Amino acid sequence: MTGDDSTTSGEVASGPLSRLYEGLLLTVEQAIVVTCLVLVLGLASLELVFRNLGIELVDLTATQIVTYYLSFHLGLYAAVLACRSVRHISIDALSPLLPIKVKHGVRAVLFAVSAGASVTLSYLAWRYLQELPETQAIIPGLLGFVWSERLWKFPLVIAFGLMALHFAVHVVKELKAFPDAPMTREDPTAVEDEPGTAEESGEEADGDGETGSDDVEEGDE
């Protein structure tokens, strides 16, 4: 499935929920990705400088652990954005061979399965967090809620929940586009003729109303 095909299959219904989904929620997701990226680059650069210069102002082991978690969350929420825009990794060899109407139906089923899988992963992540000791920290020796492993792994639950939401939205889009979709197959090799092509531009009339080829013939005469 390609992102371009699915984005044209329908639009999210307008209203407060649409503005919340396309506005606030999208901004929050993008802010998380940008924040994680900036922190990862900053901490990695800081670690390189301190290690090469022999500066021992901070615990480099702790910095590495924090950078690892932030890098993981960066990839995770980048995947959330990819699911929103239907640019996640997928294998779809039969799509060009199917009629448009059938493609919408197949996509709706696949998105529904993906939504169910994401909900399951979110639930399993929640169960996993409940099994962790409350006092277990990501950095040995550091106590407190800020360093709790439950806190640093909780974004797993939210990320899979957001993926489930995005897949559910795509199911609605595909189902809305299904009734009016034609039972014809798209031809990926078809190119529509548009005015102003190279051939037409080469035969455009000059100022005296004759084409360039006519000018050449008149010159020979």
Backbone bond lengths (Angstrom), bond angles and torsions (degrees), N, CA, C in turn:
res aa  C-N    CA-C-N  psi(-1)  N-CA   C-N-CA  omega(-1)  CA-C   N-CA-C  phi
1 M - - - 1.442 - - 1.503 110.57 -
2 T 1.244 117.31 131.23 1.446 121.25 179.51 1.502 109.68 -99.03
3 G 1.339 115.70 153.14 1.445 119.60 -179.73 1.499 112.43 -65.56
4 D 1.345 118.64 -35.22 1.454 121.63 -176.37 1.522 111.11 -66.57
5 D 1.369 116.94 -39.94 1.443 119.65 -177.75 1.516 110.81 -64.76
6 S 1.331 116.25 -42.30 1.447 119.53 -173.72 1.508 112.79 -75.74
7 T 1.320 117.17 -32.61 1.445 119.42 -178.02 1.510 111.56 -68.07
8 T 1.318 118.26 -22.03 1.454 121.12 179.28 1.518 112.23 -92.20
9 S 1.331 117.14 1.24 1.454 119.78 -175.43 1.509 112.98 -78.65
10 G 1.301 118.64 -15.36 1.437 120.03 -179.93 1.501 110.74 167.83
11 E 1.304 116.76 168.52 1.444 121.74 -179.96 1.522 109.03 -119.52
12 V 1.322 115.37 150.60 1.446 119.88 175.94 1.515 108.36 -69.44
13 A 1.330 116.72 138.21 1.456 120.68 -177.07 1.517 110.20 -57.50
14 S 1.319 115.77 137.08 1.451 120.85 -179.49 1.518 110.03 -71.13
15 G 1.315 116.69 153.81 1.446 121.22 179.37 1.511 110.78 140.27
16 P 1.338 116.85 -174.86 1.470 120.37 -178.73 1.520 113.48 -58.04
17 L 1.339 116.85 -41.19 1.464 119.85 -179.63 1.526 111.18 -64.50
18 S 1.324 116.18 -39.21 1.459 120.02 178.72 1.521 110.89 -64.61
19 R 1.332 116.30 -43.81 1.472 119.48 179.19 1.519 110.74 -65.55
20 L 1.336 116.67 -35.36 1.462 120.00 177.81 1.515 110.86 -67.36
21 Y 1.347 116.02 -40.57 1.464 121.11 -177.46 1.522 111.67 -72.65
22 E 1.331 116.05 -48.53 1.461 120.92 -176.56 1.530 112.63 -83.16
23 G 1.310 117.38 -15.03 1.455 120.43 -177.75 1.518 113.51 -106.31
24 L 1.333 116.15 -79.83 1.462 121.15 -173.74 1.518 112.39 -63.88
25 L 1.335 116.64 -49.49 1.466 119.64 -176.91 1.523 111.31 -63.54
26 L 1.324 117.14 -41.90 1.468 120.47 178.21 1.528 110.66 -62.65
27 T 1.311 117.08 -41.05 1.470 120.69 179.23 1.528 111.03 -63.36
28 V 1.330 116.35 -41.32 1.474 120.30 179.24 1.525 110.46 -63.95
29 E 1.327 117.11 -44.40 1.464 120.56 179.77 1.531 111.01 -61.99
30 Q 1.311 116.33 -44.86 1.462 119.60 178.77 1.524 111.40 -65.00
31 A 1.332 117.29 -38.34 1.464 120.88 179.12 1.521 111.30 -63.99
32 I 1.333 117.10 -38.18 1.467 120.44 178.34 1.520 110.46 -63.60
33 V 1.328 116.56 -44.89 1.465 120.32 -179.36 1.523 111.05 -63.96
34 V 1.320 116.45 -46.03 1.470 120.22 -179.00 1.528 110.68 -64.50
35 T 1.326 117.08 -42.66 1.468 120.76 179.78 1.522 111.06 -62.29
36 C 1.330 116.66 -46.05 1.468 119.55 178.81 1.522 111.28 -62.50
37 L 1.322 116.74 -40.19 1.467 120.14 179.88 1.521 111.31 -63.44
38 V 1.324 116.94 -45.17 1.477 120.62 -179.64 1.527 110.45 -64.00
39 L 1.328 116.98 -43.37 1.468 120.17 -179.13 1.521 111.70 -66.36
40 V 1.336 116.69 -40.19 1.472 119.69 178.97 1.520 110.69 -63.30
41 L 1.324 116.60 -46.71 1.470 119.88 179.56 1.527 110.76 -64.03
42 G 1.328 116.95 -41.28 1.467 120.33 -179.19 1.517 112.28 -65.96
43 L 1.334 117.04 -46.45 1.463 120.47 -178.93 1.527 111.56 -67.93
44 A 1.323 117.01 -39.54 1.464 119.95 178.83 1.524 110.90 -64.54
45 S 1.320 116.52 -41.94 1.464 119.99 178.46 1.519 110.69 -65.95
46 L 1.339 116.36 -41.61 1.471 120.66 178.76 1.524 111.23 -61.72
47 E 1.315 116.28 -41.32 1.457 120.04 179.55 1.529 111.25 -64.33
48 L 1.326 117.09 -42.66 1.467 120.12 179.16 1.532 111.58 -62.35
49 V 1.316 116.54 -43.95 1.472 120.20 -178.83 1.516 110.23 -64.69
50 F 1.330 116.60 -48.71 1.469 120.01 -177.62 1.524 111.55 -64.66
51 R 1.327 116.63 -38.51 1.464 119.42 -178.09 1.534 110.60 -69.50
52 N 1.323 117.85 -42.34 1.467 121.16 -178.55 1.524 112.50 -71.23
53 L 1.321 116.53 -32.39 1.472 120.04 -179.36 1.525 112.90 -91.66
54 G 1.331 116.66 -4.14 1.452 119.72 178.93 1.516 113.70 72.31
55 I 1.311 117.58 23.81 1.467 121.39 179.36 1.522 109.00 -83.33
56 E 1.334 116.48 133.26 1.459 121.31 -176.67 1.529 111.29 -118.66
57 L 1.314 116.15 44.00 1.460 120.02 179.96 1.518 112.21 -77.08
58 V 1.321 117.05 -27.68 1.463 121.32 -179.15 1.521 109.19 -129.62
59 D 1.311 115.22 160.21 1.459 121.60 176.26 1.526 108.26 -79.12
60 L 1.332 116.84 109.50 1.455 120.44 -176.83 1.525 112.16 -67.43
61 T 1.318 117.33 -28.98 1.465 119.62 177.03 1.521 110.79 -64.99
62 A 1.318 115.68 -42.69 1.463 120.03 177.34 1.520 110.62 -64.05
63 T 1.314 116.67 -38.80 1.464 120.55 178.71 1.517 111.01 -63.02
64 Q 1.328 116.40 -40.77 1.459 120.04 178.21 1.524 111.89 -63.23
65 I 1.324 117.05 -40.54 1.466 120.46 -179.36 1.527 110.79 -66.00
66 V 1.322 116.62 -44.70 1.463 120.54 178.79 1.523 110.54 -63.49
67 T 1.334 116.54 -40.79 1.465 120.43 178.27 1.519 111.05 -63.50
68 Y 1.307 116.80 -37.83 1.471 120.80 178.03 1.525 110.86 -61.77
69 Y 1.322 116.77 -48.05 1.467 119.69 -179.42 1.524 111.32 -64.03
70 L 1.318 117.21 -42.17 1.462 120.44 179.83 1.525 111.27 -65.49
71 S 1.330 116.75 -37.70 1.464 119.92 177.42 1.525 110.97 -64.66
72 F 1.315 116.17 -39.26 1.461 120.63 178.22 1.533 110.65 -63.53
73 H 1.326 115.96 -45.09 1.466 119.64 179.31 1.529 111.23 -67.23
74 L 1.312 117.02 -33.24 1.465 120.82 177.05 1.525 110.44 -60.30
75 G 1.324 116.80 -49.90 1.454 120.13 178.35 1.518 112.57 -64.69
76 L 1.326 116.24 -36.36 1.458 120.80 -178.00 1.527 111.33 -66.12
77 Y 1.329 117.07 -46.32 1.467 119.56 -177.35 1.527 112.12 -81.03
78 A 1.329 117.23 -19.87 1.460 119.03 168.45 1.532 109.43 -66.58
79 A 1.333 116.14 -36.02 1.465 120.10 175.52 1.529 110.97 -66.46
80 V 1.326 117.08 -33.62 1.473 120.42 176.16 1.528 110.15 -61.60
81 L 1.332 116.26 -45.57 1.466 119.69 177.87 1.526 111.46 -64.45
82 A 1.345 116.57 -35.88 1.459 119.91 178.26 1.526 110.71 -65.13
83 C 1.327 117.90 -38.51 1.464 121.11 177.46 1.523 110.60 -66.99
84 R 1.310 117.15 -36.04 1.463 120.46 178.66 1.530 110.93 -61.95
85 S 1.332 116.75 -44.03 1.463 121.08 -176.53 1.527 112.79 -94.26
86 V 1.328 117.55 10.35 1.474 124.10 179.90 1.522 110.49 55.79
87 R 1.307 116.25 46.13 1.456 121.25 176.42 1.534 111.05 -119.93
88 H 1.322 115.14 22.24 1.451 119.52 175.37 1.525 109.40 -74.86
89 I 1.323 115.81 163.58 1.462 120.97 -178.37 1.527 109.35 -68.45
90 S 1.326 116.56 128.47 1.462 120.86 178.39 1.522 109.21 -149.39
91 I 1.331 115.67 155.51 1.464 122.39 177.36 1.522 107.28 -115.14
92 D 1.322 116.47 116.20 1.463 120.48 -174.92 1.527 109.05 -141.60
93 A 1.315 116.12 83.01 1.462 120.57 -177.60 1.523 112.45 -86.15
94 L 1.349 117.64 -21.24 1.464 120.42 -174.59 1.518 113.40 -93.83
95 S 1.336 117.67 -12.57 1.465 120.27 -174.92 1.521 113.81 -54.63
96 P 1.356 120.59 -43.88 1.468 119.31 179.97 1.525 113.69 -65.02
97 L 1.337 117.56 -17.23 1.455 120.77 -176.72 1.524 112.96 -93.75
98 L 1.328 117.77 -8.93 1.454 121.27 -174.60 1.524 111.42 -96.67
99 P 1.328 117.68 149.06 1.467 120.14 171.86 1.529 110.51 -61.95
100 I 1.308 116.39 156.18 1.458 120.88 -176.33 1.519 111.01 -60.06
101 K 1.316 117.35 -42.45 1.463 120.49 -178.94 1.517 111.34 -62.72
102 V 1.331 116.15 -42.81 1.460 120.39 179.26 1.524 110.68 -65.23
103 K 1.331 117.49 -37.85 1.463 120.88 179.65 1.523 111.11 -61.56
104 H 1.338 116.79 -40.94 1.459 119.26 178.01 1.531 111.06 -62.83
105 G 1.326 116.21 -40.58 1.456 119.11 178.66 1.517 112.67 -66.04
106 V 1.329 116.43 -42.59 1.466 120.53 179.20 1.526 110.48 -64.22
107 R 1.332 116.19 -42.38 1.454 119.43 179.29 1.520 111.87 -62.94
108 A 1.334 115.96 -40.22 1.458 118.96 179.16 1.530 110.92 -60.07
109 V 1.336 116.58 -42.06 1.462 120.41 178.83 1.526 111.07 -65.55
110 L 1.335 116.83 -45.88 1.464 120.43 -178.86 1.526 111.59 -64.65
111 F 1.326 116.97 -40.68 1.459 119.70 177.41 1.532 111.05 -64.88
112 A 1.332 116.41 -36.88 1.462 119.66 178.17 1.529 110.84 -64.94
113 V 1.322 116.39 -42.16 1.470 120.32 176.92 1.527 110.61 -62.59
114 S 1.335 116.46 -42.40 1.465 120.52 178.85 1.526 111.45 -64.07
115 A 1.332 116.54 -38.34 1.462 120.04 177.60 1.523 110.54 -64.12
116 G 1.337 116.23 -43.61 1.462 119.21 177.86 1.518 112.90 -62.85
117 A 1.338 116.20 -40.02 1.466 119.98 178.31 1.528 110.68 -65.08
118 S 1.326 117.15 -39.14 1.464 120.61 180.00 1.527 111.26 -67.07
119 V 1.326 117.08 -39.61 1.467 120.34 176.75 1.532 110.02 -62.25
120 T 1.327 115.90 -42.59 1.466 119.96 178.90 1.519 111.41 -61.78
121 L 1.340 116.95 -43.94 1.461 120.38 179.11 1.525 111.38 -64.79
122 S 1.316 116.93 -37.90 1.465 119.81 177.56 1.523 110.70 -63.79
123 Y 1.320 116.62 -41.95 1.467 120.60 178.86 1.532 110.77 -65.11
124 L 1.330 116.89 -43.94 1.462 120.21 179.84 1.527 111.10 -64.52
125 A 1.330 116.89 -37.15 1.465 119.95 176.91 1.525 110.47 -63.87
126 W 1.330 116.54 -39.09 1.467 120.15 177.70 1.526 110.87 -64.47
127 R 1.326 116.36 -44.13 1.464 120.00 177.71 1.524 111.16 -61.20
128 Y 1.322 116.66 -39.37 1.469 121.12 178.84 1.530 111.07 -62.70
129 L 1.335 116.55 -40.94 1.460 119.95 -179.85 1.528 111.17 -65.61
130 Q 1.317 116.66 -36.41 1.458 119.64 -179.77 1.525 112.34 -67.19
131 E 1.317 116.26 -23.19 1.464 120.08 179.77 1.522 112.82 -84.95
132 L 1.336 117.39 -11.92 1.458 120.00 178.62 1.528 110.24 -76.09
133 P 1.329 117.42 142.39 1.473 119.60 175.37 1.528 110.75 -61.77
134 E 1.317 117.18 141.32 1.455 120.90 -177.83 1.522 112.28 -64.05
135 T 1.318 116.81 -30.00 1.465 120.18 -176.52 1.526 113.12 -92.30
136 Q 1.343 117.66 -0.09 1.462 119.79 -177.91 1.522 109.91 -73.05
137 A 1.347 116.68 126.86 1.459 122.24 -176.87 1.521 110.07 -110.29
138 I 1.327 116.22 157.01 1.466 120.25 179.18 1.524 110.90 -73.86
139 I 1.338 116.44 -23.85 1.463 121.29 178.50 1.518 107.86 -120.48
140 P 1.307 118.12 116.79 1.462 120.59 -178.58 1.535 111.25 -56.89
141 G 1.331 114.62 134.25 1.453 119.85 177.53 1.520 114.03 95.79
142 L 1.311 117.76 -16.06 1.467 121.22 178.91 1.523 109.17 -100.00
143 L 1.320 116.04 120.32 1.447 121.35 -178.40 1.526 110.22 -106.46
144 G 1.321 115.08 165.59 1.454 119.91 179.31 1.515 111.79 114.21
145 F 1.327 114.93 159.85 1.459 120.80 -176.99 1.522 111.97 -64.48
146 V 1.332 117.92 -32.05 1.463 121.16 -177.15 1.522 111.23 -61.10
147 W 1.336 117.19 -34.14 1.461 120.47 -177.53 1.524 112.71 -101.18
148 S 1.317 116.52 10.93 1.461 120.84 -179.85 1.518 110.94 -64.72
149 E 1.323 116.65 135.82 1.462 120.64 179.16 1.523 110.95 -66.74
150 R 1.327 116.30 -30.44 1.461 119.80 176.40 1.531 110.95 -61.04
151 L 1.323 115.72 -42.65 1.460 119.95 -178.94 1.519 111.27 -65.87
152 W 1.321 117.65 -44.15 1.468 121.22 -175.61 1.522 112.58 -73.59
153 K 1.341 117.33 -19.29 1.461 120.15 178.65 1.530 112.68 -103.09
154 F 1.321 116.80 -5.24 1.459 119.81 179.01 1.532 113.50 -62.54
155 P 1.344 120.19 -32.03 1.476 119.56 176.42 1.524 114.01 -54.58
156 L 1.336 118.04 -21.56 1.464 120.07 174.79 1.524 111.18 -57.82
157 V 1.328 116.13 -45.50 1.464 121.22 -178.41 1.523 110.59 -62.07
158 I 1.329 116.15 -45.69 1.464 120.45 -178.30 1.526 110.92 -66.56
159 A 1.327 117.15 -42.62 1.467 120.92 -176.58 1.523 111.12 -62.01
160 F 1.331 117.48 -48.00 1.464 119.74 179.62 1.529 110.90 -66.49
161 G 1.333 117.02 -32.47 1.458 119.60 175.20 1.516 112.08 -64.67
162 L 1.338 116.77 -40.83 1.462 120.62 177.52 1.524 111.43 -66.14
163 M 1.330 116.59 -38.87 1.467 119.26 176.27 1.527 110.67 -60.43
164 A 1.332 116.45 -42.89 1.457 120.37 178.31 1.529 110.72 -60.99
165 L 1.329 116.57 -40.89 1.465 120.59 178.49 1.526 111.35 -62.37
166 H 1.328 116.90 -46.06 1.465 120.49 -178.84 1.525 111.17 -63.74
167 F 1.316 117.02 -42.39 1.466 119.29 178.39 1.529 110.71 -64.42
168 A 1.333 117.40 -37.48 1.464 120.52 177.96 1.529 110.95 -64.29
169 V 1.330 117.05 -39.22 1.466 120.69 177.54 1.524 110.27 -62.80
170 H 1.328 116.71 -40.06 1.465 119.88 179.30 1.532 111.19 -68.18
171 V 1.327 117.56 -31.80 1.466 119.96 174.76 1.526 109.77 -61.15
172 V 1.332 116.45 -44.76 1.465 120.54 179.64 1.525 110.49 -62.39
173 K 1.328 117.34 -42.17 1.464 120.90 179.19 1.531 111.61 -60.82
174 E 1.327 115.99 -45.02 1.464 119.76 -177.90 1.528 111.16 -67.50
175 L 1.330 117.01 -38.26 1.458 119.96 179.45 1.527 111.26 -68.92
176 K 1.328 116.87 -33.35 1.468 119.58 177.19 1.522 111.28 -69.11
177 A 1.327 116.86 -34.35 1.463 120.34 -179.00 1.521 112.49 -82.67
178 F 1.328 118.01 -16.97 1.471 121.47 -173.88 1.525 113.94 -63.06
179 P 1.341 120.85 -47.44 1.479 119.21 -173.85 1.531 114.21 -61.31
180 D 1.318 117.53 -37.60 1.466 120.77 -175.59 1.529 113.53 -93.76
181 A 1.320 117.48 -0.32 1.464 119.65 -178.33 1.520 110.63 -73.96
182 P 1.329 118.79 140.53 1.474 121.09 -179.70 1.519 111.84 -78.41
183 M 1.317 114.81 156.79 1.470 120.71 176.69 1.521 110.52 -90.30
184 T 1.304 116.22 41.22 1.458 121.61 177.00 1.511 109.18 -114.09
185 R 1.291 115.32 159.24 1.458 120.72 -178.13 1.520 109.63 -102.00
186 E 1.314 115.71 136.62 1.452 120.53 176.26 1.521 109.97 -71.06
187 D 1.321 115.79 139.42 1.459 120.97 177.62 1.516 108.58 -102.18
188 P 1.356 118.44 103.89 1.461 120.36 -176.84 1.517 113.65 -65.29
189 T 1.359 117.22 -16.62 1.463 119.55 -178.45 1.520 112.30 -94.80
190 A 1.343 117.04 -6.40 1.465 119.94 -177.36 1.515 110.09 -73.17
191 V 1.327 116.22 135.85 1.453 122.42 177.89 1.516 107.70 -127.19
192 E 1.321 115.90 120.72 1.453 119.63 -178.94 1.513 110.17 -73.75
193 D 1.365 115.12 140.28 1.461 120.07 176.44 1.511 109.23 -76.53
194 E 1.301 116.50 127.42 1.440 122.13 -179.38 1.511 109.09 -119.76
195 P 1.320 116.61 147.76 1.473 118.93 176.82 1.505 111.24 -64.26
196 G 1.303 114.31 147.10 1.459 118.52 177.61 1.496 113.35 87.49
197 T 1.353 118.60 25.94 1.448 120.80 178.42 1.515 110.32 -72.90
198 A 1.334 115.25 173.60 1.467 119.66 -176.02 1.525 110.72 -63.35
199 E 1.380 116.09 -39.24 1.463 118.12 -178.35 1.521 111.30 -66.38
200 E 1.355 115.42 -41.86 1.448 118.49 -179.39 1.511 112.15 -67.55
201 S 1.343 115.81 -38.75 1.459 118.81 -178.89 1.519 111.36 -67.17
202 G 1.357 117.70 -27.41 1.451 120.33 179.48 1.508 112.38 -75.08
203 E 1.366 115.96 -16.73 1.443 119.69 -178.92 1.518 112.57 -109.93
204 E 1.346 116.14 13.23 1.449 119.03 -179.72 1.535 109.61 -64.95
205 A 1.313 115.98 146.86 1.457 120.78 -177.12 1.511 110.84 -73.26
206 D 1.335 114.50 146.39 1.454 119.35 174.59 1.519 109.57 -79.22
207 G 1.279 115.29 -172.33 1.460 119.86 -177.40 1.505 112.54 -62.01
208 D 1.337 120.16 -29.87 1.461 121.26 -178.10 1.530 112.09 -88.62
209 G 1.373 116.80 6.27 1.455 120.22 175.64 1.496 113.27 89.82
210 E 1.344 120.89 0.09 1.446 123.45 179.66 1.514 109.05 -106.66
211 T 1.316 116.55 151.23 1.450 120.87 179.81 1.513 110.39 -76.99
212 G 1.373 114.47 168.21 1.452 118.70 -178.05 1.505 111.64 -65.71
213 S 1.357 118.94 -32.63 1.467 120.61 179.69 1.519 111.23 -67.90
214 D 1.351 116.40 -34.27 1.461 118.88 177.01 1.500 111.71 -65.94
215 D 1.351 117.56 -36.02 1.461 121.09 178.46 1.515 110.83 -61.60
216 V 1.344 115.87 -40.14 1.465 118.68 -179.35 1.524 110.88 -64.65
217 E 1.349 116.56 -41.60 1.461 119.83 -179.26 1.525 110.55 -65.53
218 E 1.340 117.16 -39.17 1.456 119.66 179.47 1.535 110.57 -65.23
219 G 1.327 117.90 -34.38 1.448 120.87 -179.91 1.522 111.11 -67.20
220 D 1.352 117.37 -35.18 1.447 120.27 178.69 1.518 111.77 -67.84
221 E 1.341 114.97 -36.38 1.449 118.00 179.37 1.537 111.30 -69.16
